[in-house]
Amino acid sequence: MAIATTTSPAHHEEHQDLRVKGLLAFLISESLMFGGFFATYLFFRGSNEVWPPEGTEVELLLPTINTIILVSSSFVIHFGDTAIKRNDVRGMRKWYIITAIMGAVFLLGQAYEYMTLGYGLTTNIFSNCFYLMTGFHGLHVFVGLLLILGVLWRSRRPGHYSATKHTGIEMAEIYWHFVDIIWIILFTLLYVLTKF
């Protein structure tokens, strides 16, 4: 004898809400970790008369281009979310593919910057903070790319995402916005303020 099990729309909606709440709790914990990095960096910056120390010059051109790419990708990923809410799976895929490409370009730009900086992780306290914070952020961008690729992979199945069923898409977007916000703070601290 088979027992039919059905999930009510209210139960499904509650399950989706718990996933989003779980993601938000995770992002809050990540914010606290980055907050610790920011506080440590500001402490060291305030404790040294010369910042950054000699031999660790920071260039602005490539990081500024990278910042424009990453921040713009937040708008692009939102277009994907808007598309799925109109039941446009193809449009969502298009915007998510563009976002993934922009994220990959950002990471390649960051790798190129690392190879051309002329100083390493252990050169001084500035370089240590620099590599730790930008590297940890780069890891988050990579995870975001995996989430986006996961959404694209799952979207191959007909009906997996729709105007009424798109929690995975929204979660990837929320995570990507988080990555962008953290980068704006990092860019300001590590690049812009070191010039003043």
C-alpha positions as CSV (number, residue, x, y, z in Angstrom):
1,M,0.0,0.0,0.0
2,A,1.5,3.3,-1.1
3,I,1.0,6.4,0.9
4,A,0.8,9.6,-1.2
5,T,2.8,12.5,0.1
6,T,2.2,16.0,-1.0
7,T,3.8,19.1,0.0
8,S,1.6,22.1,0.5
9,P,2.6,25.4,-1.1
10,A,2.9,26.9,2.4
11,H,5.3,24.2,3.4
12,H,7.4,24.6,0.2
13,E,7.5,28.4,0.8
14,E,8.6,27.9,4.4
15,H,11.4,25.5,3.2
16,Q,12.5,28.2,0.7
17,D,12.5,30.8,3.4
18,L,14.7,28.7,5.7
19,R,17.2,28.3,2.9
20,V,17.4,32.0,2.4
21,K,17.6,32.6,6.2
22,G,20.4,30.1,6.3
23,L,22.3,31.9,3.6
24,L,21.8,35.3,5.3
25,A,23.1,33.8,8.6
26,F,26.2,32.5,6.7
27,L,26.7,35.9,5.1
28,I,26.5,37.6,8.5
29,S,29.2,35.3,9.9
30,E,31.3,36.0,6.8
31,S,30.8,39.8,7.3
32,L,32.1,39.5,10.9
33,M,35.2,37.7,9.6
34,F,35.8,40.4,7.0
35,G,35.1,43.0,9.7
36,G,37.9,41.5,11.8
37,F,40.2,41.7,8.7
38,F,39.2,45.4,8.2
39,A,39.7,46.2,11.9
40,T,43.2,44.6,11.9
41,Y,44.2,46.4,8.7
42,L,43.1,49.7,10.1
43,F,44.9,49.1,13.4
44,F,48.2,48.4,11.5
45,R,47.6,51.4,9.2
46,G,47.1,53.6,12.2
47,S,50.2,52.2,14.0
48,N,52.6,53.0,11.2
49,E,53.7,56.4,10.1
50,V,54.4,55.3,6.5
51,W,51.6,53.4,4.9
52,P,52.0,51.3,2.9
53,P,55.6,50.6,3.8
54,E,58.2,51.3,1.2
55,G,58.4,48.7,-1.5
56,T,54.7,47.9,-1.6
57,E,53.3,50.5,-3.9
58,V,49.7,49.9,-5.0
59,E,48.6,50.7,-8.6
60,L,45.1,51.8,-9.2
61,L,44.4,51.2,-13.0
62,L,43.9,47.4,-13.0
63,P,42.0,47.3,-9.7
64,T,39.8,50.1,-10.9
65,I,39.0,48.2,-14.1
66,N,38.4,45.1,-12.0
67,T,36.1,47.0,-9.6
68,I,34.0,48.3,-12.5
69,I,33.7,44.8,-13.9
70,L,32.7,43.3,-10.6
71,V,30.2,46.0,-9.5
72,S,28.6,46.0,-13.0
73,S,28.2,42.3,-12.7
74,S,25.8,42.9,-9.8
75,F,23.4,44.7,-12.1
76,V,23.8,42.0,-14.7
77,I,23.0,39.2,-12.3
78,H,19.9,41.2,-11.2
79,F,18.7,41.2,-14.8
80,G,18.8,37.4,-14.6
81,D,16.7,37.4,-11.5
82,T,14.2,39.8,-13.2
83,A,14.1,37.6,-16.3
84,I,13.1,34.4,-14.3
85,K,10.4,36.3,-12.5
86,R,8.9,36.9,-16.0
87,N,9.3,33.1,-16.6
88,D,12.1,33.8,-19.1
89,V,14.5,31.0,-18.4
90,R,16.6,31.7,-21.5
91,G,17.0,35.3,-20.5
92,M,18.0,34.3,-17.0
93,R,20.6,31.9,-18.5
94,K,22.0,34.7,-20.7
95,W,22.5,37.1,-17.9
96,Y,24.0,34.5,-15.6
97,I,26.5,33.4,-18.3
98,I,27.5,37.1,-18.7
99,T,27.9,37.4,-14.9
100,A,30.0,34.3,-14.7
101,I,32.3,35.6,-17.5
102,M,32.6,38.9,-15.6
103,G,33.5,37.1,-12.4
104,A,36.1,35.0,-14.2
105,V,37.6,38.1,-15.8
106,F,37.8,39.7,-12.3
107,L,39.7,36.6,-11.0
108,L,42.0,36.6,-13.9
109,G,42.7,40.3,-13.4
110,Q,43.4,39.6,-9.7
111,A,45.8,36.8,-10.6
112,Y,47.6,39.0,-13.1
113,E,47.9,41.7,-10.4
114,Y,49.4,39.2,-8.0
115,M,52.0,38.2,-10.6
116,T,53.1,41.8,-11.4
117,L,53.0,43.4,-7.9
118,G,56.7,42.8,-7.1
119,Y,56.1,41.9,-3.5
120,G,54.8,38.8,-1.8
121,L,52.7,37.7,1.2
122,T,55.6,38.0,3.7
123,T,57.2,41.2,2.4
124,N,55.8,43.3,5.2
125,I,52.6,43.7,7.3
126,F,50.8,45.6,4.5
127,S,51.5,42.9,1.9
128,N,50.4,40.3,4.4
129,C,47.1,42.1,4.9
130,F,46.7,42.8,1.2
131,Y,47.1,39.2,0.1
132,L,45.1,37.8,2.9
133,M,42.1,40.0,2.4
134,T,42.1,40.1,-1.4
135,G,42.8,36.3,-1.6
136,F,40.0,35.5,0.8
137,H,37.7,37.7,-1.2
138,G,38.9,36.0,-4.4
139,L,37.9,32.7,-2.8
140,H,34.4,34.1,-2.3
141,V,34.2,35.2,-5.9
142,F,35.2,31.7,-6.9
143,V,32.5,30.2,-4.7
144,G,30.0,32.7,-6.3
145,L,31.0,31.5,-9.7
146,L,30.4,27.9,-8.6
147,L,26.9,28.9,-7.4
148,I,26.2,30.7,-10.7
149,L,27.4,27.7,-12.7
150,G,25.2,25.5,-10.5
151,V,22.2,27.6,-11.3
152,L,23.0,27.3,-15.0
153,W,23.4,23.6,-14.8
154,R,20.1,23.1,-13.0
155,S,18.3,25.4,-15.4
156,R,18.8,22.7,-18.1
157,R,15.9,20.7,-16.6
158,P,12.6,21.9,-17.9
159,G,10.5,23.6,-15.2
160,H,13.3,23.6,-12.6
161,Y,13.2,27.4,-12.4
162,S,10.1,29.5,-13.1
163,A,8.4,32.7,-12.1
164,T,7.1,30.9,-9.0
165,K,10.1,28.7,-8.3
166,H,13.4,30.6,-8.2
167,T,14.9,30.5,-4.7
168,G,18.2,29.1,-6.0
169,I,18.6,32.0,-8.4
170,E,17.8,34.6,-5.7
171,M,20.3,33.0,-3.3
172,A,23.1,33.1,-6.0
173,E,22.2,36.8,-6.6
174,I,22.2,37.6,-2.8
175,Y,25.6,35.9,-2.4
176,W,27.0,37.8,-5.5
177,H,25.8,41.2,-4.1
178,F,27.6,40.3,-0.8
179,V,30.9,39.6,-2.7
180,D,30.5,43.0,-4.5
181,I,29.9,45.0,-1.4
182,I,32.9,43.4,0.4
183,W,35.0,44.3,-2.7
184,I,33.9,47.9,-2.6
185,I,35.1,48.1,1.0
186,L,38.4,46.3,0.2
187,F,39.0,48.5,-2.9
188,T,38.5,51.6,-0.8
189,L,40.8,50.5,2.1
190,L,43.6,48.8,0.1
191,Y,43.7,50.9,-3.0
192,V,42.0,54.3,-2.7
193,L,43.0,55.2,0.8
194,T,46.6,54.1,0.4
195,K,47.0,56.9,-2.1
196,F,46.1,59.6,0.5
